[in-house]
Amino acid sequence: MIIDFRVRPPFGAFTSTAIYNPRPANPDPAAARPLQMNMPYYRSFAERSMDAFIQEMDAAGIGLAVVMGRQSPPQYGSVPNEDIVELLKQHPKRFLAFGGINGSDPAAAMAEIEKCIGWGFRGVAFDNGWCDPPLYDDDEKLMPLYARCAEAGLIASFTSSIFVGPDLTYCDPVHIQRVARRFPNLKIVVPHAAWPYTVQICAVAFQCANVYLVPDFYGHIPNTPGADEYVKAANYYLGHRLLFASSYPVRPLGQSVEQFRALPFDSEEIRSRCLGGNAARLLGL
């Protein structure tokens, strides 16, 4: 079974976040957003349709998807975790949940983590570079939150790439390395896999067995600079800790699966683990 480890479906407040902003029909090719290039039409995004989303999951062979919540400033948008609870009620066999956590207010964040535990969520998602003010992933005031996640058996997700934070220092993998070493029992997943620091984040995962990489579109869009390093790592030591994700709606489901399948893994066994087996084990399925 394919498990998509990061989606934000067209449901509830997700459709009001920045990732659902309208896209220009004929952008200037010199100034077009790279992540919106070379994509087919996908009805679920165009119509903000959950029915179409489920159909696209089925067509892509995705049996289960992990919904990642988001708590961030108005320009990016936030999703109440209660919306995710409602999504799981309506589609209990298709989704698992990570609640969105805003570390700007540690006391409120801790209360939200407790709610996520009560709801049976599998993890929590931090977008620390988008806090107000921005935080590095190893900011000391976040440490009690990570400790609670480790104690409760929650997986911590750190979105880390060039776009999350005011500059590249916020996706420097050293910040994740420090957290991973301080909390060796905390399972950490890294959506966007700290791109463009591909070799460095692979080195962190080399050292820290509690770090799982989710390169999503930075790993499978053809000709992405540095993306081959993720596959090299999977063919060597990371074959049990690399996870497939589309990061929908940034990229469509079917195209993401197709492009991931085309990556030069050394064996079908490794490819299959990365498409779903590793995620199933991490999620305790």
C-alpha positions in Angstrom: 0.0 0.0 0.0 1.2 3.5 -0.9 1.2 5.9 2.1 1.4 9.6 1.3 3.1 11.1 4.3 2.1 14.7 3.8 -1.2 16.0 2.4 -3.4 19.1 3.1 -6.7 18.0 1.5 -9.3 20.4 0.2 -11.3 20.3 3.4 -12.2 23.0 6.0 -9.7 25.7 6.7 -7.1 24.1 4.6 -8.6 25.7 1.5 -8.0 29.2 3.0 -4.3 28.7 3.5 -1.7 30.2 1.1 -1.1 26.8 -0.6 -4.6 27.1 -2.1 -4.1 30.5 -3.5 -5.1 30.9 -7.2 -2.4 30.1 -9.7 -1.7 32.1 -12.8 -2.9 30.4 -16.0 0.0 31.7 -18.2 2.9 32.8 -15.9 6.0 34.5 -17.2 8.3 31.5 -17.7 11.3 33.5 -16.4 9.4 34.3 -13.2 7.1 31.3 -12.7 7.2 29.6 -9.3 9.3 26.5 -9.9 7.0 24.3 -7.8 4.1 25.1 -10.1 5.9 24.2 -13.4 5.1 21.1 -15.5 1.9 20.0 -13.7 -1.2 18.5 -15.2 -4.7 19.7 -14.3 -6.1 18.1 -11.2 -9.7 18.6 -10.4 -9.5 18.3 -6.6 -7.4 21.5 -6.5 -9.3 23.3 -9.2 -12.7 22.6 -7.6 -11.6 22.3 -4.0 -13.3 18.9 -4.0 -12.9 16.2 -1.5 -14.7 13.7 -3.7 -12.2 14.4 -6.4 -9.3 14.1 -3.9 -10.4 10.6 -2.8 -10.8 9.6 -6.5 -7.3 10.9 -7.2 -5.9 8.9 -4.2 -7.5 5.8 -5.6 -6.2 6.4 -9.2 -2.7 6.9 -7.8 -2.8 3.8 -5.7 -2.6 5.7 -2.4 -4.4 3.8 0.3 -3.6 6.1 3.2 -2.5 9.7 3.7 -1.1 11.6 6.6 -2.8 15.0 7.1 -0.3 17.6 8.4 -1.9 20.5 10.3 -0.5 24.0 10.2 -0.4 26.8 12.7 1.2 29.9 11.2 0.8 33.7 10.7 -2.1 35.0 8.5 0.0 35.3 5.4 0.4 31.5 5.4 -2.8 30.5 7.1 -3.7 28.2 9.9 -6.0 25.2 10.2 -7.8 24.5 13.5 -6.9 20.9 14.6 -10.7 20.4 15.1 -11.0 20.5 11.3 -8.7 17.6 11.1 -10.7 15.7 13.7 -13.8 16.2 11.5 -11.9 15.0 8.4 -11.0 11.8 10.2 -14.6 11.3 11.3 -15.8 11.6 7.7 -13.0 9.4 6.2 -11.7 7.2 9.0 -10.0 4.6 6.8 -8.1 7.0 4.5 -6.3 9.5 6.8 -4.1 9.7 9.9 -3.4 13.0 11.5 -0.6 15.2 12.7 -1.9 18.3 14.6 -0.5 21.7 13.8 1.5 23.3 16.6 2.5 27.0 16.9 5.6 27.3 19.1 5.2 31.1 19.4 3.2 30.6 22.6 4.7 27.5 24.4 1.9 27.3 27.0 -0.8 27.3 24.3 1.3 24.9 22.2 1.5 22.4 25.1 -2.2 22.6 25.6 -2.7 21.8 21.9 -0.3 18.9 22.1 -2.4 17.5 25.0 -5.5 17.8 22.8 -3.8 15.9 20.0 -2.9 13.1 22.4 -6.6 12.9 23.4 -7.7 12.8 19.8 -5.3 9.9 19.0 -3.2 11.8 16.5 0.0 10.1 15.5 2.1 13.2 15.7 2.4 17.0 15.6 3.7 19.3 12.9 5.9 22.3 13.7 6.6 25.1 11.1 9.0 26.9 13.4 10.5 29.2 10.8 7.0 30.7 10.4 6.4 31.4 14.1 6.1 35.0 15.1 8.9 35.8 15.7 10.6 33.0 13.6 12.2 30.2 15.6 15.0 27.8 14.8 14.0 24.2 15.4 16.4 24.0 18.3 15.1 27.1 20.2 15.3 26.4 23.9 11.7 27.4 24.5 10.5 24.5 22.2 12.4 21.8 24.2 9.6 21.1 26.7 7.2 20.6 23.8 9.6 18.0 22.2 10.0 16.3 25.6 6.3 15.9 25.9 6.1 14.5 22.4 8.8 12.0 23.2 7.1 11.0 26.4 3.7 10.6 24.7 5.1 8.6 21.7 4.1 11.4 19.3 6.1 11.8 16.1 7.5 15.3 15.6 7.4 16.8 12.1 9.7 19.7 11.3 9.0 21.4 8.0 12.4 22.5 6.7 13.3 24.0 3.4 14.2 27.3 1.7 10.6 28.7 2.1 10.1 28.1 5.9 11.7 31.0 7.7 13.2 34.4 6.7 16.4 33.0 5.3 18.3 29.8 4.6 19.7 29.5 8.1 16.3 28.3 9.3 16.6 25.1 7.3 20.2 24.5 8.2 20.1 20.8 9.4 22.3 21.5 12.4 19.1 22.7 14.2 17.4 19.3 13.7 20.6 17.5 14.5 20.7 19.2 17.9 17.1 18.2 18.7 17.6 14.6 17.5 20.6 14.1 19.6 19.0 15.7 22.7 15.9 13.5 22.3 17.1 10.2 20.9 13.7 8.6 21.7 11.8 11.2 19.7 10.9 10.1 16.2 11.4 13.1 13.9 10.2 13.4 10.3 11.4 16.2 8.1 9.1 17.3 5.3 11.0 19.0 2.4 14.0 17.2 3.9 15.9 20.5 4.6 16.3 21.3 0.8 18.7 22.6 -0.5 20.9 21.2 2.3 20.6 17.7 0.9 24.0 16.2 1.8 23.9 17.8 5.3 20.4 16.4 6.2 21.4 13.0 4.9 24.4 13.3 7.2 22.1 14.1 10.1 20.1 11.0 9.3 23.4 9.0 9.0 24.2 9.9 12.6 20.7 10.0 14.1 18.6 6.9 13.7 15.5 8.7 14.9 15.4 11.0 11.9 13.2 10.2 8.9 13.4 12.2 5.7 10.4 13.2 3.6 11.9 15.0 0.5 8.4 15.1 -1.2 8.6 17.2 -4.4 12.2 18.2 -3.8 13.1 14.6 -4.1 11.0 13.5 -7.1 10.5 16.5 -9.4 13.0 15.7 -12.3 16.2 17.8 -12.4 15.8 19.2 -8.9 19.4 20.1 -7.8 20.7 17.8 -5.2 17.7 15.4 -5.2 19.9 12.5 -6.2 21.5 12.6 -2.7 18.3 11.4 -1.1 18.1 8.3 -3.4 21.8 7.6 -2.9 21.2 7.6 0.9 18.2 5.3 0.5 20.3 2.9 -1.6 22.9 2.8 1.2 21.7 3.4 4.8 18.4 5.3 4.6 16.3 2.7 2.9 14.2 2.1 6.0 13.8 5.9 6.8 12.9 7.6 3.6 9.2 8.4 3.2 7.2 9.2 0.1 4.9 12.3 0.2 3.3 14.5 -2.4 2.8 17.5 -0.1 -0.5 18.0 -1.9 -1.8 20.5 -3.0 1.6 21.9 -4.0 1.9 18.9 -6.4 -0.8 16.5 -7.6 -1.0 13.0 -6.2 -0.8 10.9 -9.4 2.1 12.8 -10.9 4.0 12.6 -7.5 3.7 8.8 -7.4 4.7 8.5 -11.0 7.8 10.6 -10.6 8.8 8.9 -7.3 8.5 5.5 -8.9 10.9 6.7 -11.7 13.7 7.5 -9.2 16.8 5.2 -9.5 16.4 3.0 -6.5 18.6 0.0 -6.5 15.8 -2.5 -6.1 12.0 -2.7 -6.1 12.2 -3.7 -2.5 13.7 -0.3 -1.5 11.2 1.6 -3.7 8.3 -0.3 -2.1 9.5 0.4 1.4 9.9 4.1 0.7 6.4 4.3 -0.9 4.7 2.8 2.1 6.4 0.1 4.1 8.6 2.5 6.1 5.7 4.8 6.9 3.5 1.8 8.0 6.3 0.8 10.4 6.8 4.3 11.7 3.1 4.8 12.3 2.7 1.5 14.0 0.3 0.1 11.4 
